[in-house]
Amino acid sequence: MTKEKNFQFLLEAISTDIIGWLIRDNGLSLSEAISTWYNSETFEKVSEPKTGMYIESPAYNYDFLKRELLTGRFQV
């Protein structure tokens, strides 16, 4: 698997889990959960290979998203 394909695979796996957790934990519809995730600063960071966040677990990244949703901004 090429580096780019590996990155895309991991990003999709993270996204699938996080969208599911948004639905479960917040009662969002599928479209609301997708919009919340893909429009978040957390997704922007995970989508940048140089941050290395794409190799972290979905739960690790979900913690960043939950913090962002509570505070209104991405925080390290």
N, C-alpha and C positions, 0 to 999 in steps of 0.2 A: 504494500500500500504506500502510495506516495505521501509525502509530508502534507500536501494540500488536502488530499483525500482523508487522511487521518484527522486533520484539523476539522474538516467539515463533518465527519462522522461523530467526533466527540462533541462538537457544538450542537448537532442535532439531538444527540442523546441527552445532553444537559437540558436543552430546551424542552424536550418531551417530558422529562421529569418535573421541571419547574412549572410548566403549564398545568400539569396534572395536580401539583401541590397547590397552585393558586386556586384552582377549581375547588379542591377538597377543603382547604383551610379558610378560604374567603367567600365561598359560595358564588364565585364568578361563573358566568357562562363561558363556553369555549372561546367565543369571539372576544369577550372581555379579557380573559386570561391571556390569549395570544397577543392582544393589543398592549396589555400591561407589560408583558415580558419584552416584546420586540421594540417598545418605545421607551424602555428604561435605560438609565445610564449604566446599570449593571450589565445589561446585554451588550451595550457598546464596548465595555471593558472586556467582557468575555470574548467578544468578536475580534478583538485585537490580539493577534498571535504574540506580539511582543510583551503583553502583560503576563502571559503564562497562565492566566486564569482558566483557560480551556482544558488544562490538564488536571485541574482540581475537581473534586467530586461535585455532583449536582447539589448536594446538601450544603457544601461549603459556599457555593455561589448563591444558593437560595437565601442563606443567612444575610448576605450582602443586599439582596433584593428586598428582603423583609425590612432591614434597617433603612434602606432608601425609601420604601413606601411609608414608613413611620415618620421619617425626618424630612422627606422631600428632596433629598440629595444623596448621591453616592458617597459613602464614607469608608475609608480604609481603617 
